[in-house]
């Protein structure tokens, strides 16, 4: 068994649900790439009246990502 097969069979991947930051300098609603990526990642709907500034993927104390159930 090669390493890819081992990982596939023994280490299932899980989706990480990331977080976003709304800052005044972000782009609004549908104009924001951050919002588009976040909507795909989280399943949440676009909030047209909010600026989307940062998409956070790492382990930071303020916005810790969560793992979705398999």
TORDREN-891476 format. One record per residue (C-alpha): residue in three letters; x, y, z; chain; residue number from 1. Coordinates in nm, 2 decimals. Layout:
REM residues N
<site code="ALA" px="X" py="Y" pz="Z" unit="A" pos="NUM"/>
...
This chain:
REM residues 70
<site code="UNK" px="0.00" py="0.00" pz="0.00" unit="A" pos="1"/>
<site code="UNK" px="0.15" py="0.34" pz="-0.10" unit="A" pos="2"/>
<site code="UNK" px="0.13" py="0.64" pz="0.13" unit="A" pos="3"/>
<site code="UNK" px="-0.17" py="0.79" pz="-0.06" unit="A" pos="4"/>
<site code="UNK" px="-0.37" py="0.48" pz="0.00" unit="A" pos="5"/>
<site code="UNK" px="-0.27" py="0.47" pz="0.36" unit="A" pos="6"/>
<site code="UNK" px="-0.38" py="0.83" pz="0.42" unit="A" pos="7"/>
<site code="UNK" px="-0.70" py="0.78" pz="0.22" unit="A" pos="8"/>
<site code="UNK" px="-0.80" py="0.48" pz="0.43" unit="A" pos="9"/>
<site code="UNK" px="-0.67" py="0.58" pz="0.77" unit="A" pos="10"/>
<site code="UNK" px="-0.68" py="0.96" pz="0.79" unit="A" pos="11"/>
<site code="UNK" px="-1.00" py="1.09" pz="0.65" unit="A" pos="12"/>
<site code="UNK" px="-1.01" py="1.45" pz="0.56" unit="A" pos="13"/>
<site code="UNK" px="-1.25" py="1.68" pz="0.73" unit="A" pos="14"/>
<site code="UNK" px="-1.37" py="2.02" pz="0.62" unit="A" pos="15"/>
<site code="UNK" px="-1.26" py="2.32" pz="0.83" unit="A" pos="16"/>
<site code="UNK" px="-1.51" py="2.59" pz="0.87" unit="A" pos="17"/>
<site code="UNK" px="-1.32" py="2.92" pz="0.87" unit="A" pos="18"/>
<site code="UNK" px="-1.41" py="3.27" pz="1.00" unit="A" pos="19"/>
<site code="UNK" px="-1.42" py="3.62" pz="0.86" unit="A" pos="20"/>
<site code="UNK" px="-1.35" py="3.97" pz="0.98" unit="A" pos="21"/>
<site code="UNK" px="-1.57" py="4.27" pz="0.89" unit="A" pos="22"/>
<site code="UNK" px="-1.36" py="4.59" pz="0.87" unit="A" pos="23"/>
<site code="UNK" px="-1.46" py="4.92" pz="0.71" unit="A" pos="24"/>
<site code="UNK" px="-1.20" py="4.88" pz="0.44" unit="A" pos="25"/>
<site code="UNK" px="-1.34" py="4.54" pz="0.33" unit="A" pos="26"/>
<site code="UNK" px="-1.56" py="4.51" pz="0.01" unit="A" pos="27"/>
<site code="UNK" px="-1.93" py="4.51" pz="0.05" unit="A" pos="28"/>
<site code="UNK" px="-2.14" py="4.19" pz="0.01" unit="A" pos="29"/>
<site code="UNK" px="-2.14" py="4.04" pz="-0.34" unit="A" pos="30"/>
<site code="UNK" px="-1.84" py="4.26" pz="-0.45" unit="A" pos="31"/>
<site code="UNK" px="-1.61" py="4.08" pz="-0.20" unit="A" pos="32"/>
<site code="UNK" px="-1.40" py="3.77" pz="-0.29" unit="A" pos="33"/>
<site code="UNK" px="-1.37" py="3.71" pz="0.09" unit="A" pos="34"/>
<site code="UNK" px="-1.75" py="3.68" pz="0.11" unit="A" pos="35"/>
<site code="UNK" px="-1.77" py="3.45" pz="-0.19" unit="A" pos="36"/>
<site code="UNK" px="-1.51" py="3.21" pz="-0.04" unit="A" pos="37"/>
<site code="UNK" px="-1.67" py="3.23" pz="0.30" unit="A" pos="38"/>
<site code="UNK" px="-2.02" py="3.15" pz="0.16" unit="A" pos="39"/>
<site code="UNK" px="-1.88" py="2.84" pz="-0.02" unit="A" pos="40"/>
<site code="UNK" px="-1.70" py="2.74" pz="0.30" unit="A" pos="41"/>
<site code="UNK" px="-1.97" py="2.80" pz="0.55" unit="A" pos="42"/>
<site code="UNK" px="-2.30" py="2.78" pz="0.36" unit="A" pos="43"/>
<site code="UNK" px="-2.41" py="3.11" pz="0.51" unit="A" pos="44"/>
<site code="UNK" px="-2.59" py="3.36" pz="0.29" unit="A" pos="45"/>
<site code="UNK" px="-2.44" py="3.69" pz="0.18" unit="A" pos="46"/>
<site code="UNK" px="-2.50" py="3.99" pz="0.40" unit="A" pos="47"/>
<site code="UNK" px="-2.51" py="4.27" pz="0.14" unit="A" pos="48"/>
<site code="UNK" px="-2.48" py="4.55" pz="0.40" unit="A" pos="49"/>
<site code="UNK" px="-2.15" py="4.43" pz="0.56" unit="A" pos="50"/>
<site code="UNK" px="-1.79" py="4.48" pz="0.45" unit="A" pos="51"/>
<site code="UNK" px="-1.60" py="4.15" pz="0.42" unit="A" pos="52"/>
<site code="UNK" px="-1.23" py="4.21" pz="0.49" unit="A" pos="53"/>
<site code="UNK" px="-1.04" py="3.90" pz="0.59" unit="A" pos="54"/>
<site code="UNK" px="-1.09" py="3.52" pz="0.56" unit="A" pos="55"/>
<site code="UNK" px="-0.92" py="3.35" pz="0.86" unit="A" pos="56"/>
<site code="UNK" px="-0.80" py="2.99" pz="0.81" unit="A" pos="57"/>
<site code="UNK" px="-0.54" py="2.94" pz="1.08" unit="A" pos="58"/>
<site code="UNK" px="-0.54" py="2.88" pz="1.45" unit="A" pos="59"/>
<site code="UNK" px="-0.58" py="3.23" pz="1.60" unit="A" pos="60"/>
<site code="UNK" px="-0.72" py="3.30" pz="1.95" unit="A" pos="61"/>
<site code="UNK" px="-0.98" py="3.55" pz="1.82" unit="A" pos="62"/>
<site code="UNK" px="-1.14" py="3.34" pz="1.54" unit="A" pos="63"/>
<site code="UNK" px="-1.06" py="2.97" pz="1.58" unit="A" pos="64"/>
<site code="UNK" px="-1.18" py="2.75" pz="1.29" unit="A" pos="65"/>
<site code="UNK" px="-1.40" py="2.45" pz="1.36" unit="A" pos="66"/>
<site code="UNK" px="-1.41" py="2.11" pz="1.20" unit="A" pos="67"/>
<site code="UNK" px="-1.74" py="2.00" pz="1.04" unit="A" pos="68"/>
<site code="UNK" px="-1.88" py="1.65" pz="1.12" unit="A" pos="69"/>
<site code="UNK" px="-1.80" py="1.38" pz="0.86" unit="A" pos="70"/>
